[in-house]
Amino acid sequence: MIIGEGISKDVGRIAVWFFLRYMILALPSPSEVNVNGWLGSWFFLCSRTKKELVCKNLATVFGKRSEVNRFARKAFQNHFIDQYLIFSFPKMRTQDMNRYLTLDGCVHLDDALKRGKGVIMIHGHVGPRLLPLFHLGRMGYKIHQIEGPAVEGLSLFGRYCARQKRLLERLIPANFIDGQQFLRPAFEALKRNEIVMIAGDGMGGRKFMGRQVTVDFLGYRLRFPAGPVILAGKTGASLVPLLTVNGEGDAPYRAMIYPPWSVPKTRLGKEELTSEVKKFVSLLETVVRAYPYLWHFWDEFFDRMSDT
């Protein structure tokens, strides 16, 4: 979800970065997740234009108009939890991680690493995006995250906040790789049998980077990146999906790691490439149907549609 720039946003930033940020450090873990969610609920009530867009897109896709308002409100909560969970990073100790997130299926990740070719962990923008990365890094996995370009068009204070956010993200025990540059660090990491995380549903802001293929998703033809599959084909690395959903116990979230699969080390044609991308998109669709409010791209859903 992208929230436009303006004076009101900068005023909100002051409250968030100079009050909420330090209040969160004093709260018992993980109660700050609820605090961030309340902030999202407040913005949902105040933001008429963005609220109407998200509700309209949800209603068009699901047709459950009685539930759309609830889904949209929780989508705003999800956005603010995702954005400001970084304030918790300085206090997240290894023994605290299970209070925020449980990990299911680590055996699949370990099995993939036993092949010795490295692992491409393909994840979706579902729930708090950086929390599984943080958890896996704290568990001792050698892990790298391919990140998109910096957000453009920010105000002066917005650029300050972006720099502070980047510093907090660097507390994650992982290496970040610039997705706009040559991906040599990713190739080298996979050669060392390490893990490279890549978003399998692209990036926000109505931007598309690298090769895209068109796949059926929630009844519409949307663009999805083929980069993870292409990288797996070039390196022989296993593809391991990871998706985050609501937790079932004390932890608010649960990350599900799915069984790995391999891509033939040959040049894939368009149909073969699309077929491989569909394997991840099918898993993503199942999760989004069950937890529609956890997906981050409802404000730009129809901007992701393909012309073909």
C-alpha positions as CSV (number, residue, x, y, z in Angstrom):
1,M,0.0,0.0,0.0
2,I,1.3,3.4,-1.0
3,I,0.2,6.5,1.0
4,G,0.8,9.8,-0.9
5,E,2.9,12.6,0.4
6,G,1.5,15.7,2.0
7,I,1.6,18.0,5.0
8,S,-0.7,15.7,7.0
9,K,1.6,12.7,6.4
10,D,4.6,14.7,7.6
11,V,2.7,15.6,10.8
12,G,1.9,12.0,11.3
13,R,5.5,11.1,10.7
14,I,6.6,13.4,13.5
15,A,4.2,11.6,16.0
16,V,5.3,8.2,14.8
17,W,9.1,8.7,14.6
18,F,9.5,10.9,17.7
19,F,6.9,9.4,20.0
20,L,5.6,6.0,18.9
21,R,9.1,4.8,18.0
22,Y,10.3,5.1,21.6
23,M,7.1,4.1,23.3
24,I,7.3,0.8,21.4
25,L,10.7,0.0,22.9
26,A,9.1,0.2,26.4
27,L,6.1,-2.0,25.6
28,P,6.2,-5.8,26.4
29,S,6.7,-7.9,23.3
30,P,4.7,-8.3,21.1
31,S,2.0,-6.0,22.3
32,E,3.3,-3.3,20.0
33,V,1.8,-5.2,17.1
34,N,-1.6,-4.2,18.3
35,V,-0.5,-0.6,18.8
36,N,0.6,-0.4,15.2
37,G,-2.7,-2.0,14.1
38,W,-4.7,0.7,16.0
39,L,-2.7,3.3,14.1
40,G,-3.8,1.6,10.9
41,S,-7.5,1.6,12.0
42,W,-7.3,5.3,12.7
43,F,-5.8,6.0,9.3
44,F,-8.6,3.8,7.7
45,L,-11.2,6.1,9.3
46,C,-9.4,9.3,8.1
47,S,-8.4,8.4,4.6
48,R,-11.5,8.4,2.4
49,T,-9.9,8.2,-1.0
50,K,-7.5,5.3,-0.2
51,K,-10.2,3.6,1.8
52,E,-12.7,3.7,-1.1
53,L,-10.1,2.4,-3.6
54,V,-9.2,-0.6,-1.4
55,C,-12.8,-1.4,-0.7
56,K,-13.7,-1.1,-4.4
57,N,-10.9,-3.5,-5.5
58,L,-11.7,-6.0,-2.7
59,A,-15.4,-5.9,-3.6
60,T,-14.6,-6.4,-7.3
61,V,-12.4,-9.5,-6.6
62,F,-14.4,-11.2,-3.8
63,G,-17.9,-9.9,-4.3
64,K,-18.5,-10.2,-0.6
65,R,-19.6,-6.7,0.0
66,S,-20.7,-7.4,3.6
67,E,-17.1,-8.3,4.5
68,V,-15.3,-5.8,2.4
69,N,-15.2,-3.0,4.9
70,R,-13.7,-5.4,7.5
71,F,-11.1,-6.7,5.1
72,A,-10.1,-3.2,4.1
73,R,-9.8,-2.0,7.7
74,K,-7.6,-5.0,8.5
75,A,-5.5,-4.3,5.3
76,F,-4.8,-0.8,6.7
77,Q,-3.8,-2.4,10.0
78,N,-1.5,-4.8,8.2
79,H,0.2,-2.0,6.3
80,F,1.0,-0.1,9.5
81,I,2.2,-3.2,11.3
82,D,4.5,-4.0,8.4
83,Q,5.8,-0.5,8.2
84,Y,6.5,0.1,11.9
85,L,7.5,-3.3,13.2
86,I,11.0,-2.0,12.4
87,F,10.7,0.0,15.7
88,S,10.8,-3.4,17.5
89,F,14.0,-4.6,15.9
90,P,16.4,-3.1,18.5
91,K,14.7,-5.1,21.3
92,M,14.2,-8.4,19.4
93,R,16.5,-10.9,21.0
94,T,16.8,-14.5,19.7
95,Q,14.8,-15.9,22.6
96,D,12.0,-13.4,21.8
97,M,11.4,-14.3,18.1
98,N,8.8,-17.0,18.8
99,R,6.7,-14.3,20.5
100,Y,6.3,-12.6,17.2
101,L,6.5,-15.4,14.6
102,T,6.5,-19.2,14.5
103,L,8.1,-21.0,11.6
104,D,6.5,-24.1,10.1
105,G,8.4,-26.3,7.6
106,C,12.1,-25.5,8.4
107,V,12.7,-29.1,7.5
108,H,11.9,-28.2,3.8
109,L,14.5,-25.5,3.9
110,D,17.1,-27.8,5.5
111,D,16.4,-30.5,2.9
112,A,16.9,-28.0,0.1
113,L,20.2,-26.8,1.5
114,K,21.4,-30.4,1.6
115,R,21.5,-30.3,-2.2
116,G,24.4,-27.9,-1.9
117,K,23.2,-25.6,-4.7
118,G,21.8,-22.8,-2.6
119,V,18.2,-21.8,-2.0
120,I,16.0,-19.1,-3.5
121,M,13.4,-18.4,-1.0
122,I,10.5,-17.0,-2.9
123,H,8.1,-15.0,-0.7
124,G,5.0,-12.8,-1.0
125,H,4.1,-9.4,0.3
126,V,1.9,-11.0,2.9
127,G,1.9,-9.9,6.5
128,P,5.1,-8.3,8.0
129,R,7.5,-8.9,5.2
130,L,10.8,-8.6,7.1
131,L,9.8,-10.7,10.1
132,P,10.6,-14.1,8.6
133,L,13.9,-12.7,7.3
134,F,14.8,-11.5,10.8
135,H,13.8,-14.8,12.4
136,L,15.7,-17.0,9.9
137,G,18.8,-14.8,10.3
138,R,18.6,-15.1,14.1
139,M,18.4,-18.9,13.7
140,G,21.8,-18.8,12.1
141,Y,20.9,-19.2,8.4
142,K,23.1,-17.4,6.0
143,I,20.5,-15.3,4.3
144,H,20.3,-12.5,1.8
145,Q,17.4,-10.3,0.7
146,I,17.1,-8.8,-2.8
147,E,15.5,-5.4,-2.3
148,G,13.8,-3.0,-4.8
149,P,14.7,0.6,-5.5
150,A,14.3,3.4,-2.9
151,V,10.9,5.1,-2.8
152,E,10.9,8.3,-4.9
153,G,9.0,11.6,-4.5
154,L,9.4,11.8,-0.7
155,S,9.3,15.1,1.2
156,L,12.4,16.4,3.0
157,F,11.2,14.9,6.2
158,G,10.1,11.7,4.4
159,R,13.7,11.3,3.1
160,Y,14.9,11.6,6.7
161,C,12.5,8.9,7.8
162,A,13.5,6.7,4.9
163,R,17.2,6.9,6.0
164,Q,16.2,6.1,9.6
165,K,14.1,3.1,8.4
166,R,17.0,1.8,6.4
167,L,19.3,1.9,9.5
168,L,16.7,0.0,11.5
169,E,16.4,-2.6,8.7
170,R,20.1,-3.2,8.8
171,L,19.7,-4.6,12.3
172,I,18.3,-7.7,10.6
173,P,21.0,-10.4,10.6
174,A,21.0,-10.7,6.8
175,N,22.7,-9.1,3.8
176,F,20.7,-6.8,1.5
177,I,21.3,-7.0,-2.3
178,D,20.3,-4.1,-4.6
179,G,17.9,-5.6,-7.1
180,Q,18.7,-2.8,-9.7
181,Q,22.4,-3.7,-9.9
182,F,24.0,-6.8,-11.4
183,L,23.1,-9.7,-9.1
184,R,26.6,-11.1,-8.7
185,P,26.3,-11.1,-4.9
186,A,23.3,-13.4,-5.3
187,F,25.1,-15.8,-7.6
188,E,28.0,-15.9,-5.2
189,A,25.7,-16.5,-2.2
190,L,24.0,-19.4,-3.9
191,K,27.4,-20.8,-4.9
192,R,28.3,-20.9,-1.2
193,N,25.0,-22.8,-0.6
194,E,23.3,-19.9,1.2
195,I,19.7,-18.5,1.0
196,V,18.6,-15.6,-1.3
197,M,15.1,-14.2,-0.6
198,I,13.2,-12.7,-3.5
199,A,9.6,-11.4,-3.7
200,G,7.6,-13.6,-5.9
201,D,4.8,-11.1,-6.4
202,G,6.9,-8.2,-7.5
203,M,7.3,-4.8,-5.9
204,G,4.9,-2.0,-4.9
205,G,4.5,1.5,-6.3
206,R,3.2,0.3,-9.6
207,K,6.7,-0.6,-10.7
208,F,7.9,-3.7,-12.5
209,M,11.5,-4.8,-12.6
210,G,12.9,-7.5,-14.8
211,R,11.1,-10.0,-16.9
212,Q,7.4,-10.5,-16.2
213,V,4.9,-13.2,-17.1
214,T,1.1,-13.2,-17.0
215,V,-0.6,-15.6,-14.6
216,D,-4.2,-16.1,-13.5
217,F,-4.6,-14.8,-10.0
218,L,-8.0,-14.4,-8.2
219,G,-9.8,-14.5,-11.5
220,Y,-7.7,-11.9,-13.3
221,R,-4.6,-11.9,-15.5
222,L,-1.8,-10.2,-13.5
223,R,1.9,-9.7,-14.0
224,F,4.3,-11.6,-11.9
225,P,8.1,-11.6,-11.9
226,A,10.0,-14.4,-13.6
227,G,13.3,-13.5,-12.0
228,P,13.3,-16.1,-9.2
229,V,12.7,-18.9,-11.7
230,I,15.3,-17.6,-14.1
231,L,17.9,-17.3,-11.3
232,A,17.1,-20.9,-10.2
233,G,17.5,-22.2,-13.7
234,K,20.9,-20.5,-14.1
235,T,22.3,-21.6,-10.8
236,G,20.6,-24.9,-10.0
237,A,19.4,-23.6,-6.7
238,S,16.2,-24.9,-5.2
239,L,13.1,-22.7,-5.0
240,V,11.5,-22.7,-1.6
241,P,8.2,-20.7,-1.1
242,L,7.5,-18.9,2.2
243,L,4.3,-17.2,3.0
244,T,3.2,-15.5,6.3
245,V,-0.3,-15.9,7.8
246,N,-2.0,-15.2,11.1
247,G,-0.6,-17.2,14.0
248,E,-2.6,-20.0,15.7
249,G,-1.0,-19.8,19.2
250,D,0.5,-17.0,21.3
251,A,2.5,-15.5,18.4
252,P,0.5,-13.2,16.1
253,Y,2.1,-14.6,12.9
254,R,3.1,-17.9,11.4
255,A,5.5,-18.3,8.4
256,M,4.9,-21.4,6.3
257,I,7.8,-22.8,4.4
258,Y,6.8,-25.1,1.6
259,P,8.5,-28.1,0.0
260,P,11.3,-27.1,-2.5
261,W,11.3,-27.7,-6.2
262,S,14.0,-27.4,-8.9
263,V,14.0,-25.7,-12.3
264,P,15.7,-27.4,-15.3
265,K,19.1,-25.8,-16.1
266,T,18.0,-25.1,-19.6
267,R,16.7,-22.0,-21.3
268,L,12.9,-22.0,-20.5
269,G,10.4,-21.0,-23.2
270,K,7.6,-18.6,-22.3
271,E,5.1,-21.4,-21.5
272,E,7.6,-23.3,-19.4
273,L,8.6,-20.2,-17.5
274,T,5.0,-19.3,-16.9
275,S,4.3,-22.8,-15.6
276,E,7.1,-22.5,-13.1
277,V,5.9,-19.1,-11.9
278,K,2.4,-20.5,-11.5
279,K,3.6,-22.9,-8.8
280,F,4.3,-20.0,-6.5
281,V,1.3,-18.0,-7.6
282,S,-1.0,-20.9,-6.8
283,L,0.3,-21.0,-3.2
284,L,0.0,-17.2,-2.9
285,E,-3.6,-17.3,-4.2
286,T,-4.6,-19.9,-1.6
287,V,-3.2,-17.7,1.2
288,V,-4.7,-14.5,-0.1
289,R,-8.1,-16.1,-0.4
290,A,-7.9,-17.2,3.2
291,Y,-6.3,-13.9,4.5
292,P,-7.1,-11.2,1.9
293,Y,-6.2,-8.4,4.3
294,L,-2.6,-9.6,4.7
295,W,-1.7,-8.9,1.1
296,H,-0.2,-5.5,0.5
297,F,-1.2,-4.7,-3.0
298,W,-5.0,-4.1,-2.9
299,D,-4.6,-0.4,-3.7
300,E,-2.9,-1.2,-7.0
301,F,-4.5,-4.6,-7.8
302,F,-5.8,-3.6,-11.3
303,D,-2.7,-1.7,-12.1
304,R,-0.9,-5.1,-12.1
305,M,-3.1,-6.5,-14.8
306,S,-1.5,-7.4,-18.1
307,D,-2.6,-6.0,-21.4
308,T,-2.2,-9.4,-23.0
